[in-house]
Amino acid sequence: MDVNRKTAYNTLLEMEINQAYSNIELNKQIGELKPDSPAFVRELVYGVIENRVYLDHILQQLIPKGLKGLKKQTLTLLRMGLYQLIFMDSVPDYAAVNEIVKMARRLVPGRDGFVNGVLRGYKKKKDQLEMPDYDTDPIEYLSLKYSFAEWIVKLWSEQYGLEKAEQLLAASNSKPQVSIRVNRLKISRKDLAEKLREKGFQVEHGRLSERALFVKGSGLLDTEEFENGLFSVQDESSILAAEILAPKSGETIIDVCAAPGGKTLAISEIMANTGRVLAFDIYDHKLELLKKEAQRLGISIIETGEQDGTVLCEELIQSADRVLVDGPCSGLGVIRRKPEIKYREIEDEGRELAEKQLNILENASEYVKKEGFLLYSTCTVNKIENAEVVSKFLRKHKKFELVRSRQLLPGVDETDGFFICKMRRRGS
């Protein structure tokens, strides 16, 4: 059995059965099975994930009884075979079919003939397959074209209009650039860019942040520059959030939902490692990773602690100059990094999440000193979780005023979809 396709199959099946995250599961399977072409595996895995709705639409037309009765193992193999036939020009059609049929013989005994028939059926009938008409049903059409759950297409169309929604769908299917945050405690952006270029990397300056660089090339995390803490991988939108918070050296900062810690670390760097940063999260093991990263970067001002943001901590009331709430969210702004998010149902279009976000924001606001600042951010483009949460908060808490608000969009700002809102607590 081809080890590359078996690695892809294991990853996709684990995601289908246990809702595993693509990046974590893929790295795990590549580490265990050691395929000879990890690039092929990644292309196949992400290709199937990113086009799942479209692939299933085609399969639905090729299988008379539909997909409902199919076992996940058989469905996964069919998606893999169909993706190779439609999208992978580097794979001859006969290889795409034969290799999947061989796998079916081993993995779903007795179903290899069925798998063979469906895939060969596509080759015969591909010109007869139907797609919905845009003018008749634009939501269904866009859902199939970009392989998104219909509720997301509908939500974005209502919030942004059809034209902008389609731009968001297309951008969310694109491959993001690798963005890094320069650790200016140790090196300037100019000097780090020169060092990386000397090692063969292509480097460009960030568009929104003076701490950001875009880097192309393999083995970035194997460099001595990374090992020595000269940079961290972080999307420019997250770097910008820390910069808009604008922490000062010597201040006390609280990050109420800190894990995995990128913004906590960026804040500490901006403060020149002088002051106090309290980083809280509900997962202790994630805080341990944050501490390890702080050590790599040469940061010593972070204090971590297990704390649930939905529960008010009396000891922290009016103790911080600035507070960051990077709340739990739907993740609809990072689909290009985690394409499986496209298919996950979210309760009531995110309204239940928005209630939790508002609760955390209200608790966090109690920790802000008079004339201090509160920053709310999410990695989503859902206005229910962003502007509406802030609007409700400001209507209820008159002691806070809006300083600035920005919604970053993939395909427009060339960042993840990210919302940033800075508020100030009045002095009286």
C-alpha positions, 0 to 999 in steps of 0.5 A, a space after each residue: 500500500 502506498 505510504 503517502 496515500 495511507 498517511 493522507 487516509 489516516 489523517 482524513 479518517 481521524 478528522 472525520 471520526 474524531 474531529 481532529 485538527 488537520 495540522 496536528 493530526 497531519 504532523 502526527 501521521 507524517 511523524 509516525 508513518 514517515 511518507 517519502 513525499 510529505 508535500 504530496 500528502 499535505 496537498 492531498 489532505 488539504 485538497 480533500 478538506 478544502 473541496 469536501 462539499 464539492 467532492 460530495 456533491 459530485 459523489 452524490 450524483 455518481 452513487 444512486 443511493 447517495 452518501 448516507 449509508 456509506 461508511 466513513 472509511 469508504 467515503 474517505 477513499 472516494 473523496 481522495 480518489 475523486 480529488 486526485 482525478 479532478 485537481 491533481 494534474 501530476 497524478 495520471 488518472 489510472 494511478 489515481 483510480 488503481 492506487 485507491 482501489 488497492 487501498 480499498 481492498 485492504 481497508 474496506 474488504 469487499 468494497 473495492 469493486 464499488 470504489 472502482 466503479 464510482 471513480 471510473 464512473 466519474 471519468 465517463 460522466 464528468 461532462 454530464 454532472 450538474 451544478 446549481 445555477 448562481 442566479 437561481 440559488 447563489 447561496 447553494 452555488 457559492 457553497 459548492 464552488 468554494 466548499 463551505 457550509 451553507 450557513 457560513 455563506 448565508 451569514 457572510 452574504 447577509 453581513 457583507 453582501 454577496 460580492 464581498 462574501 465571495 471574496 471572503 470565500 475565495 480568500 479563505 481557501 487561499 494559502 497564507 504567507 508565513 509571517 514572523 514577529 521579530 523579537 526586538 529584544 534581541 535583534 532589529 527587523 533589518 538585521 534579522 531580514 539580512 540573516 534570513 536572506 543569507 540563508 536563502 530565504 525570501 524576505 519581505 517587510 510586513 504591511 501593517 507592523 514594523 515587527 513583521 516579516 513575510 518569509 518564504 523557504 523551507 526549514 525556517 523553524 530549524 534555523 539557529 535564529 529561531 532556536 536563539 529566540 530572534 523571532 516567532 511565527 505569528 500572523 501580522 493581525 495578531 502582532 497588530 493587536 498587541 501594538 494597538 494595545 500599546 503597552 508601556 514599559 513598567 506597566 501591569 498588563 493582564 491577558 485573560 485568555 492567553 493561550 497559546 500565548 503569541 500576543 502575551 509574548 508580543 506584549 512583553 517584547 513591546 514592553 522591553 521586558 520591563 513591567 508585569 504581564 499576567 497571563 491566564 488561561 483555563 488550560 495549564 498545559 498550554 500555559 506551560 508551553 507559553 512559559 517555554 516560549 518565553 524562555 526561548 525569547 528571553 522574556 522574564 516578566 510573564 506570570 501565568 495562572 489558571 483562571 476561567 475568564 467567565 469567573 470574576 477574580 476579585 483580587 484583580 479588580 482595578 489592578 491593570 493598566 491595560 487588559 487584553 481579551 482575545 476571546 474564544 470564538 468561531 475561528 471563521 477568520 482562520 479557515 485558510 489555516 484550519 479548513 475543517 472549520 468550514 464544516 463545523 456547525 456553530 450554535 445560532 450563528 455564534 450568538 451563544 459564543 457572543 454571550 460568553 465573549 460578553 461575559 468574559 469582556 465584562 469581567 475583564 473590564 473590572 480589572 482595568 484601572 481608571 484611564 486604563 485600556 481594554 482591548 477585545 480581539 477575535 480571529 473571526 469575521 462574524 459581526 455577531 461575535 465582534 461589533 455586536 459584542 462591543 456595542 452591547 458592552 459599551 451600551 451597558 458600561 458607560 464608564 468605557 469609551 471606544 478608542 478605535 476598532 478595526 476588522 481585518 479581512 483575508 484577501 483585503 488586508 492580506 491577514 487572517 480575518 481578525 477583529 480588534 477593538 480598543 476601549 478606554 476606561 474614563 477617569 471619573 
